Amino acid sequence: MSDLGTLRDRLTHVLETRSAELKVAGAVVAVSVGGERVAVAHGSANLNTGQPFTTDTGFLLGSVTKVLVTTALLRLVERGAVDLDAPARRYVPEFTLADPDAAAAVTVRMLVNHTNGIDSDGLCPTPVRGRDASRSYTEHLPRMGVLFEPGTYLHYTNPGFVLAGRILEEQTGLPFELAIERELFEPCGMADATGVQTQAFLRRTAIGAYTDPETGALRATPRFTLGESLAGGGSTLIVTVDDLMAFGRMHLSGGIAPNGARVLSTEWVDAMRTPTFDLGLPQGPPMGLGWWLFPVAGTTAPWHGGGSPNGVSSFGILPEHDAVIASFATGGGRAVMNDLLHVAAVEELTGRSVTAPIDVTPTPAHDAVAGEYRAFQTRIVAEKDGDALVLTRHSEPYDEDHAAQSLAYATGMTDPVPLPYRGVAPGQYAPADADESALGGFYGRMGLVAAVPADGARRAGLHTGFRYYPKTA
């Protein structure tokens, strides 16, 4: 491992030399190793006001929230208030699905390891705010199906974590933002973390940015957050990198926070980092509880990413190197910037290169992959073009509210554009213009697409971005 001064120089170099090229408006990154910390910020946190990004600027955490929710939920499990293997609706009585038997089969564990199969990934209703927001989400679930038999496969689950958040609410008697504060922020010493959006007015807080498709200029996001109904899945929490350093160090210290408080037992900290399901796919690493367990640079990095309206966060720990890494970026290349920062940190800390998770071998697309695939609001049309595979993603919103939320999440998206993919291994495809080195990053490997065969519990489909899209015909 290099010293942190060398790491600071490398992170600063990435931010200063790649931001303009990637159209990144602003970013922040921090790394903690043992008792030492380095943090670097660059660019603008708010294009409307010209506020600069600083290392104490708050930002929306997005789906990294899922690791925090899992940690808080396991505190209830440790106290005996919740049984991980009990039916979820024991604790959320209103929970059901279009298939009541499938709903009955969903356990609490399946909520936090992405194996429940509930088909409502992008749902985020906005009309209800405050104490009843999460409950308003569950009111839509009786109209939702499942993509596979619960517990048999893996599909990224926002609804699972909304339900986990509902369990926190039901067991504590508090609305989500107060439950997560009491169960996690306070004992962890996350002094600036909040689940109350109006707190953003009281501190430096970043807002998203996107690239105007007509002018190419960077613009401020038109909406700060997604709806409060998705709070458990990641729509409302605001943190600083120091908050994430405290949370990560707690996990590296066997559940003891930097302030000396015992937050979670070592047993449950270890359980979060123990694989519970493994797809055996490079774009879908083994899943623990809350954490994705990424093999990278000769070690395993428990990691999670997160999106907010035109912002992206990235957070992970390297237990073998006693390190925490956290970053956030806005603008057109926000995901790529997060990967560049994390790869730089991982390489400096491990002394090894980050490489693609597969041996890239040109492979013609298979005829059987052509067809149509669908999960909730996303329809993917796959067509063969010589040896290449061309994918066109169509967004078909659930309702007008969902359409508005989808537009706010990634402003500037144009009409569906066919994107060519090249075969890089049997059953594996990568964006045709993706550099091989980019496939090794956390977000980069999520861009890989796998063609998965049918089995007794599911149809043939595509798996990409942690999501499973069954073939419709």
N, C-alpha and C positions, 0 to 999 in steps of 0.2 A: 504494500500500500504506500502511496506517496503521501507527503505531508499535506495538510489542509491548505497551506498557502499555494501549493501547486494546483490543487483542485480549484481553489477560488479563481486563479488565473485562467484555468481552462473553461470554467463556467462563464466567466466574464467575457472571454473570447467568443464563445458560442453566441451569447446574447448580442454582443456588439457587431459581430460579422454576419450573422444569419437572419437577424430580425427583419431588416429591410427586404431582403430577398424573399423571405417567407411571408411577408406582409403581416408581421406580428406587431400589434399595437403596443403591448406591454407584457411583461412577465416577471416572475419572481421564483427563486429556487433557494432551498436551504438543505444543508446536509449536516447531520450530527453524528459524530463518532466519539463514543465514550463521553467524556465531559466537555468535548470541544464542539464548536459549531461554526459553520461558515454560511453566510447568506448573501445573495446578490440580487438586485432588482434592476430593471431596465425599462425605459419607454414610459408610456402614458397609462395610467390606471383609469382615466375617464376622458375620452376624446371630447366630450361636451364642455368640460371645465378646464382641460389642460393639466389636471392634477397628475403629478409624476408618480410612477410606481416606486414605492419604498419597501424596505424589508419588513415593515410593520403594517403594510396595507392589508386589509381584510379582503376576502374573496369568497364567492360561492363555492362550496365544496363539491356539489354535484353528487354523483353516485359513490364517491369515497365514503359518504355517509353510511353506506351499507356495512362497512367494517365497524363503524362506531355503534350502529344499531345492534349488530350482532354482539358486540362486547357488552352493551347495556343489557341485552336480553339474557345473556349468560350469567349476569349477576343475579337475575331473578331465578334462573335455573339452579345456580349454586345455593340460593337461599331456600330452595325447595318449593317455590311458588309456581314454577313452570316445569313441565316435563317435556324434554326435547322430542320424545317419540310419541307423545300424545297427539290426537287429532287437533289440528289448528282451531277447529270450531268449538272445542272445549273452552277456549279462552276468548274467541270472537264469535259469539253465538249467531250473529247475523250473516256469517260467511256461508255462501253456497255458490254453486255454479250451474250452468245449463244442464250439466250431468251431475245430479246430487251424489251419486256413488263416487264419482271422481273427487268431489269436494270432501266427502267423508274420508277418503284415503290420504288426503294431504296432511302430513304431520308438521309440527313446528320445525323440525330439522329441515324438512324440504323447503321451508320458506327461506332459509338462510344459506342453503347450498345449491340453489338454482335448479332443483330437480322436481318442482311441483308441476311444471308444464302448463300453467295457466296462460291462456292466449289473450293477454291484454297489455302487451309490453309498453306501447306508447300512450296508453290512456292516462290522461291527467286533467280531470274535470276541475273547472275554476269557480263555478258560481258560489260555492260555500267556502267561507273562510273561518278561521278561529277554531274553537273547541271541536266542532263537528265536521271539520274538513276531511279528516281521514275516513270517518264513517261514511261521508258522501261518496267516497271512492268505492267502498264495498257495496253500495247500492247498485252499482253497475254490473257487478260480477255475476248475478244470476243470469245475465244474458251472454256470458262468456263461456267458451268451451276450453278443452285442454288439447295440447298438441301431441301428447303421448300419455301413456299410463303413468300416473304420478310415481316418482321414485325410480323410473327406469332410464331416464336420459337427462340431458342438461340443456336448458334454454334460459337465457338471461331473464331475470324476473324482477321487474318493478312491483307487480302486485304482491309478490311474496313478501317484500320488505315493507310495503304499506300495511300488510296484515301483521307483520312483526311489530311495527310501530303501534298498531292497534292493541296488541298484547301489552306493550309498555303502558299505554294509556289505561287499559282496563285494570291492570295489576297495581298501578301506582295511584289511580284516581286523578291523574293530572293530564292536561293536554300535552301533545307530543313535545312541544318546545320546552315545557317545564320538566317533563319526565326525563328528557335527555340531559338537561342541565343538572338535575339532581343526581341522576344515576351515573353520569360520566364527566361532564365538564368540571363540576366542583371537585370531585375526588381526584381527578387527573391533574388538576391545576391548569386547565385550559382557560386562562384568564380572560381572553378576548373572544372566545367562541360564543355564538348565540344562535338560536333558532327563530329569533324575532326579526323580521325583515326591516322594521322601522329603526332598529339599532344602527343600521347602515348610515343614518344621518348623523350619528354621534361620533363617527370615526372615519379614518381614511378607508374607503371601500372601493374596490375595482368594479367596473361594469364591463360587459362584453363588447367586442368589436368584430365587424365583418368586412369583407371586401365588396364594395359596390360592383355588381356585375356589369353595369353600364360604363362606369368611369374608371374602375380599378382602384378607386380611392378607399381608404379605411373610413368606416362610419361607426358611430356608437350604436349599440344595440337598442332597439325600440322598446324592449321590455326587460326589466331587471331580473325577475325570477319566473319560474313556472308556477303552476297552481299549488296552493298549500295542501291540497288533498294528497299530493305525492311526497309529502315531507319525509316519511319513512324511507322512501326510495331515493331521496336526495335533492329535493327542490328548494329547501329553505335554509340549511345551515350555512353560516358565515364564520370563517376562521382566519387565522393568520398562520404563516409557516411555523411560528413558535408554538402555537397550539398543537400543530401536528407533530412537532418535535417532542413535545411532552407526551402526547398520546403514543407515539412510536416508541419512545424510551420506556414507557410503562410496559409495553409488550415485550421489549427486549430484556426487561428486568424481572421477568416472571410474574408480572401483574402488579408490581410496586411502582407507583408514580414517582417522578423526581422529587416531589414534596414529601415523600416517605409514606404516603397513604397506600394501603392495600386496596387495589381496585378490583382485581380478579385473582382467583387462585392460579398457581402455576399449572395445575392440571388442566384448567379450561383454556389458559393461554396456549398451552401445548396442543390441546384439542382443536383450536382454531387453525393451527398450522399442520394438522394431520389430514392427509387426503381422505375425503369421503366419497368422491366420485372422480373417475378418470376416463375421459373420452378416448384417450390414446391419440389425440390429434394435436399437431403443433400449435394451431390457432386456438385451442381450448385446453389450457394447462390443467393439471389436477386441481380440484376444488376442495378447499378445506371447509371451514365454517366462516363465511364472510370474506375470507381471503382467497384470491387466485394464487396458486403456488407455481410461479414461473421459474423453470430452469433457465439460468442465464449465467454465462461466464464462469462455469464450473461450480455454481452454488445455486441455492433455491431462494428466490425473492418472493415472500408474501407481498402481494401488490393489489391495488385497485385503482381504476381510473374514474373520472367523473366529468360529466358535461353539464353546463348551464347555458342560458341563452348567449351563444357566441363566445363562450369561455370553456376551457378544458383544464382539469386538474389531474395530477398524477402523484401517487403516494405509495411508498413501499419501504420495507425493512430488509436488511441483510443480516440475519442473525449470526452467521459465521464471522461477520466482520463488525459486529456491534454498531451497525449504522442505520440511520433513518434518512430517507430522501423524500422531499416534497417539492412540488412545483405547480405553477398555474400560469396559463398564457391566454391571451385573447388575439383575435385577428384571423386571417385566412389560414395561416399555417400553424394554428395553435396546437394541434395534436403532434405534428412533426417536431415543433419546438420542445414540447414536453419530452418526447423521446430522445432528442439530441442531448438535453440536459441530464436525463436519467442515465443514458448510455455513457456519457462522459463521467458521471459520478461512479457508476458501476465499474467501469474500466480502471479508473484511478484507484478505487478501493480494493479491487480484486487483483489488479495487475494482469488481467487477461482481457482479450478482445471479446466484444459482443458480436456474435455471428448469427446467421439465419438458423432457425431450428430444424431445418431439413437440408439434405444434400441436394442442391438445385440441379436437376437433370431435365433438359427439354423433353417434354412428353406431350404428344398430340392429345387434344381434347377427345373424350369418348363420346360416341354418338348418343348414348343413353342419357347423357347429362342434359341434352336439349329438352326444353319444356317449360312449364310454368310452376312457380313455387309461391307459397303464401303463408304469412303469419301475421295475424291481426291487421295492421294498416299497411303492411308492405307486401307488394306483389312483385316478384322477380321473374322476368322473362329471360331464359337462357337460350341462346342460338349458337350453332356452330358456324364458324367462318374459316374454312380451311382447317388448320391445326389449332386455331384459337377458339376461345369461348367468349361470346359477347353477352354481357349481362346488362339488362335495363331494369332499374328499380323504379317502381311506381308507388307513390304514396297515395293511399285512398283512405282519407280520414274517417273516423268513426262518426263524427258529427261536426257541426260548424265550430263549436268550442275547441274540439280536438284539432281542426284545421288551423285555427288561429294559434294554438300552442305550438304546433309543429313548425309554423312559419317563424314564430318568435325564437324557437330553439336554434334554428340555423338560417337566419335571415340572409337573403341574397341567393338562395338556392334557385336554380333555374328549372325549366321543365326537364323531365327525365331524359338523360343522355346515355346512349349505349356506350358501355365501357368495355374495351377488349381486355381479356385475361389470357395469360399464357400458362400452359401446363408446366409445372416445375417439379412434379413427382407424380407417381400414379395416384389419381384421385385428388390431386392438389393443384390449385390454380392461384396465380398471383397477378395483380394489376400489371398490364403489359409494360407500363412505363416505370414500375417500381424498381429502384436499385436493390440489388441483392442484399447490400448491407443494411438497408432500411427494414428488411424483414426480421431482423433480430431485435428491434425495439419492441417495447410493450404494446404500443398502439400499432406499430408496423406489422407485427405478426397477426394482429386481429384482422388485418386486411386480406389474409389468405382465405381462400374458399375451398372447402372440402366437399366432395360428393360422397354422401354416406348412403349405404345400402339399407333396404328395408329389413326389419326383423319382426318378431312377433308382437312387439309393443309399439311399433311406429312404422310410418311409411318411409320410402326412400326420400332423401331431401338434400339440401345444402346446409352446411354449417359454416358460419362466418360471423365475426364480431361477437362471439359467445352465443350466437343465436341459431336456432334450428328452424329451417323453412321447409315444411313438407311439400312434396310434389303434388300438384292438384290433378294432373292428368298424365 
